């Protein structure tokens, strides 16, 4: 059930051409083709891939904090009212009392431009945040994998739903044809006075009842195809159909299927494990906030002050410095301590969630395996019932033709055959649907399996 990349590209090209054509032809899809298309076109998968790209950019932004941060600046100030300076001594030097009149200082225009740079030298919380950003990317990748697994499960179940609807349509079409033939035969017998009016009325009622069942089955096929197109992520106007039948998968029920209940590849548990690692790293980062940090800083600027706008006559004065900045946390009112306690509580909550999730997954797997076992037994019984019901219907039909049985007996035989045939199809569908759910929970990645088999 796996196709090569070359075959997939050929299929994708053919599908694109079919989308562009005005008079669209129906594209018949196998299960593998539907899965491959969904893994590239499904909205959830595409969003998950974009989320990986987003977290990658976020990680690069975090690493940028390790490099020097360089900024340029420029400013202009226009003085509205100059400062007044007072002196507590005699400016004239005469030894008299201090002057009480001040004088204005400064100039009307002040210009300044320069560049500043800073870089952390010792910053333990920053270093720990880099690891958390790496874990963000890892979590996004696992979420994307989970989206793919979920998409595969949805596509499989939608594909099998269409096959079930088509099998039901075939059964109801067969019932319709039999009802039509029985009506024609009963009409002839009635005209020959070999059948009563009651038999003719019953034949007409059986024919009338077969019509809406057939239309409902046809509508179920159409709705199933729409749902399949939706989960695949293709244009709803695309004309598609599924290849094969449910009976093609009946052989899977004869194979022994007893997977190990190993949830190490389950996407939900993997995501919880990564989140637990993130919380552990966050606690370390918050504890590192008690440690001193050291940074280096550099500044260079030039300034000019003037009363006019004759820039060529300005005298620019440079100013620069380089230095170290040491920050030692002393007291924050318990903010850092409570932040650590809060994160530890979150870690405890997450651990409980993980344990409960694992239990629920184990229960779900057992439930699905039980459904598969029941479906296998039901299939065997329904297959035997189909043979018996088909034989009984043939006998009833011959007996009715020669007048040895009534139309009621024939209708009962037809109903038993219909129920048996639908039971076979439903058993196969239940098995395949439960198997898809089990594979999704166990993390049977379609992409990895496909690549390993090419």
HUHU-V429833 format. One record per backbone hydrogen bond with DSSP energy under -0.5 kcal/mol. CO is the residue of the C=O (numbers start at 1). NH is the residue of the N-H. If there is no record, write none. Layout:
BEGIN
co: [CO CO]
nh: [NH NH]
END
This chain:
BEGIN
co: [4 5 6 7 8 9 10 11 12 13 14 15 16 17 22 26 27 27 29 30 31 32 33 34 35 37 37 38 42 43 44 45 46 47 48 49 50 51 52 53 54 55 56 57 58 59 60 62 63 64 65 68 69 71 73 75 77 77 83 85 89 89 90 100 103 105 108 109 110 111 112 113 114 115 116 117 118 119 122 123 124 125 126 127 128 129 130 131 132 133 134 135 136 137 138 139 140 141 142 143 144 145 146 147 148 149 150 151 152 153 154 155 156 157 158 159 160 161 162 163 164 165 166 167 168 169 170 171 172 173 174 175 176 177 178 179 180 181 182 183 184 185 186 187 188 189 189 190 196 197 198 199 200 201 202 203 204 205 206 207 208 209 210 211 212 213 214 215 216 217 218 219 220 221 222 223 224 225 226 227 228 229 229 235 238 239 241 245 246 247 249 250 251 251 252 260 261 263 266 267 268 269 270 271 272 273 274 275 276 277 278 279 280 281 282 283 284 285 286 287 288 293 294 294 295 296 297 298 299 300 301 302 303 304 306 309 310 311 314 316 317 319 321 323 324 325 325 326 327 327 332 334 335 336 337 338 339 340 341 342 343 344 345 346 347 348 349 350 351 352 353 354 355 356 357 358 359 360 361 362 363 364 365 366 367 368 369 370 371 372 373 374 375 376 377 378 379 380 381 382 383 384 385 386 387 388 389 390 391 392 393 394 395 396 397 398 399 399 400 406 407 408 409 410 411 412 413 414 415 416 417 418 419 420 421 422 423 424 425 426 427 428 429 430 431 432 433 434 435 436 437 438 439 439 440 443 445 446 447 448 449 450 451]
nh: [8 9 10 11 12 13 14 15 16 17 18 19 20 21 24 28 29 241 243 34 35 36 37 38 39 40 41 42 46 47 48 49 50 51 52 53 54 55 56 57 58 59 60 61 62 63 64 65 66 67 120 70 118 116 114 112 79 110 105 103 91 99 93 102 85 83 79 306 77 304 75 302 73 300 71 298 69 296 294 127 128 129 130 131 132 133 134 135 136 137 138 139 140 141 142 143 144 145 146 147 148 149 150 151 152 153 154 155 156 157 158 159 160 161 162 163 164 165 166 167 168 169 170 171 172 173 174 175 176 177 178 179 180 181 182 183 184 185 186 187 188 189 190 191 192 194 195 193 200 201 202 203 204 205 206 207 208 209 210 211 212 213 214 215 216 217 218 219 220 221 222 223 224 225 226 227 228 229 230 231 232 233 234 238 240 27 29 248 249 250 252 253 254 255 255 262 263 266 270 271 272 273 274 275 276 277 278 279 280 281 282 283 284 285 286 287 288 289 289 290 291 327 121 122 325 119 323 117 321 115 319 113 317 111 109 311 313 314 316 318 303 301 299 297 326 295 327 328 293 329 335 338 339 340 341 342 343 344 345 346 347 348 349 350 351 352 353 354 355 356 357 358 359 360 361 362 363 364 365 366 367 368 369 370 371 372 373 374 375 376 377 378 379 380 381 382 383 384 385 386 387 388 389 390 391 392 393 394 395 396 397 398 399 400 401 402 404 405 403 410 411 412 413 414 415 416 417 418 419 420 421 422 423 424 425 426 427 428 429 430 431 432 433 434 435 436 437 438 439 440 441 442 443 444 443 445 449 450 451 452 453 453 454]
END
